Amino acid sequence: MIIGIGIDAVEIERFRQSLERTASLKDRLFTADELSYVQPQVDPSASLAARFAAREAVMKALGVGLGAFDFHDVSVCRASSGQPDLLVVGRAQQLATDQGITHWHLSLTHTESIAMAYVIASGTPTNSVSAGE
């Protein structure tokens, strides 16, 4: 059952400028594995913007706001098929468990100017209110 849906869009140029302005931002937002994955790219801004959008989309799917969990609690990894997947740990995982979320579905995309992430959280809701009520 779908428990939550989240979508987020990030302006790539604005995100690129933020990364250039604040050298420590990459390390604060992204895991070492994510940074390693995008490192070979000439300009990893679009890929990083999509990964940031994934974190925001997870927050929306959980129904929480910025600061509810650490940015490193959610990261984008790759399934063996190459499909992007979510790794959810720490406080984010606890919030998901509390809501009965057992599966995450992720889609990432970007154009020249916008990066987007779409997240579906599914499982068995832990409360008596069904989705859509």
C-alpha positions as CSV (number, residue, x, y, z in Angstrom):
1,M,0.0,0.0,0.0
2,I,1.2,3.5,-0.7
3,I,1.9,5.4,2.5
4,G,3.5,8.5,1.1
5,I,4.5,10.2,-2.1
6,G,7.1,13.0,-2.5
7,I,8.4,14.9,-5.4
8,D,11.0,17.7,-5.5
9,A,12.7,19.8,-8.2
10,V,16.0,21.6,-7.9
11,E,17.3,24.3,-10.2
12,I,20.7,22.9,-11.3
13,E,22.5,26.3,-11.8
14,R,21.4,27.6,-8.5
15,F,22.5,24.4,-6.8
16,R,25.9,24.5,-8.6
17,Q,26.4,28.1,-7.3
18,S,25.6,27.0,-3.8
19,L,28.2,24.2,-4.0
20,E,30.8,26.6,-5.4
21,R,30.1,29.2,-2.6
22,T,30.3,26.7,0.3
23,A,33.1,24.2,-0.1
24,S,31.9,22.0,2.8
25,L,28.3,21.7,1.4
26,K,29.0,18.6,-0.6
27,D,30.3,16.7,2.5
28,R,27.4,18.0,4.6
29,L,24.7,16.9,2.1
30,F,26.1,13.7,0.5
31,T,27.7,10.4,1.6
32,A,31.2,9.4,0.5
33,D,29.7,6.7,-1.8
34,E,27.5,9.3,-3.6
35,L,30.5,11.7,-4.0
36,S,32.6,8.8,-5.3
37,Y,29.9,7.8,-7.8
38,V,29.7,11.4,-9.3
39,Q,33.4,12.2,-9.0
40,P,34.3,11.0,-12.6
41,Q,31.8,13.4,-14.1
42,V,33.1,16.7,-15.6
43,D,30.3,18.6,-13.9
44,P,28.4,16.5,-11.3
45,S,26.0,19.3,-10.4
46,A,23.0,17.8,-12.2
47,S,23.6,14.4,-10.5
48,L,24.1,15.9,-7.1
49,A,21.0,18.1,-7.5
50,A,18.9,15.0,-8.3
51,R,20.3,13.3,-5.2
52,F,19.4,16.4,-3.1
53,A,15.9,16.3,-4.6
54,A,15.6,12.7,-3.6
55,R,16.2,13.6,0.1
56,E,13.6,16.4,-0.1
57,A,11.2,14.0,-1.8
58,V,11.7,11.4,1.0
59,M,10.9,14.2,3.6
60,K,7.7,14.9,1.7
61,A,6.8,11.2,1.5
62,L,7.3,10.9,5.3
63,G,5.3,14.1,5.9
64,V,8.2,15.8,7.7
65,G,10.1,19.0,7.1
66,L,13.7,20.0,6.8
67,G,15.7,19.0,9.9
68,A,13.6,15.9,10.8
69,F,16.6,13.8,10.0
70,D,20.3,14.2,8.9
71,F,21.0,14.5,5.2
72,H,23.2,11.5,5.4
73,D,20.3,9.4,6.6
74,V,19.0,9.2,3.0
75,S,21.3,8.5,0.1
76,V,21.0,7.4,-3.5
77,C,22.7,4.1,-4.4
78,R,22.4,1.8,-7.4
79,A,20.6,-1.5,-7.5
80,S,22.6,-4.3,-9.3
81,S,20.5,-3.5,-12.4
82,G,21.8,0.0,-12.4
83,Q,18.5,1.5,-11.3
84,P,18.7,4.2,-8.7
85,D,17.6,3.1,-5.2
86,L,17.4,4.7,-1.8
87,L,19.4,3.8,1.3
88,V,17.5,5.0,4.3
89,V,19.1,4.7,7.8
90,G,19.2,6.5,11.2
91,R,16.4,8.8,12.1
92,A,14.9,8.7,8.6
93,Q,14.6,4.9,8.9
94,Q,13.0,5.2,12.4
95,L,10.4,7.7,11.0
96,A,9.7,5.2,8.1
97,T,9.4,2.3,10.5
98,D,7.0,4.2,12.8
99,Q,4.7,4.7,9.8
100,G,5.0,1.1,8.5
101,I,7.1,2.0,5.4
102,T,9.0,-1.1,4.2
103,H,9.8,-0.2,0.6
104,W,11.0,2.9,-1.3
105,H,10.6,3.5,-5.0
106,L,12.7,6.2,-6.6
107,S,12.8,7.9,-10.0
108,L,15.4,10.6,-10.9
109,T,15.6,12.8,-13.9
110,H,17.1,16.0,-15.1
111,T,17.2,18.4,-18.0
112,E,19.8,21.0,-18.6
113,S,18.2,23.3,-16.0
114,I,16.1,21.2,-13.5
115,A,16.8,18.0,-11.6
116,M,13.8,16.1,-10.1
117,A,13.1,13.1,-7.9
118,Y,9.9,11.2,-7.3
119,V,9.6,8.9,-4.3
120,I,6.9,6.5,-3.3
121,A,6.9,5.0,0.2
122,S,5.0,1.8,0.6
123,G,4.2,-0.8,3.3
124,T,1.5,-1.4,5.8
125,P,0.3,1.8,7.6
126,T,0.7,1.6,11.4
127,N,-2.3,3.9,12.2
128,S,-6.0,3.3,11.6
129,V,-6.3,6.0,9.0
130,S,-6.0,4.6,5.5
131,A,-4.4,6.5,2.7
132,G,-6.7,8.8,0.9
133,E,-9.1,9.4,3.8
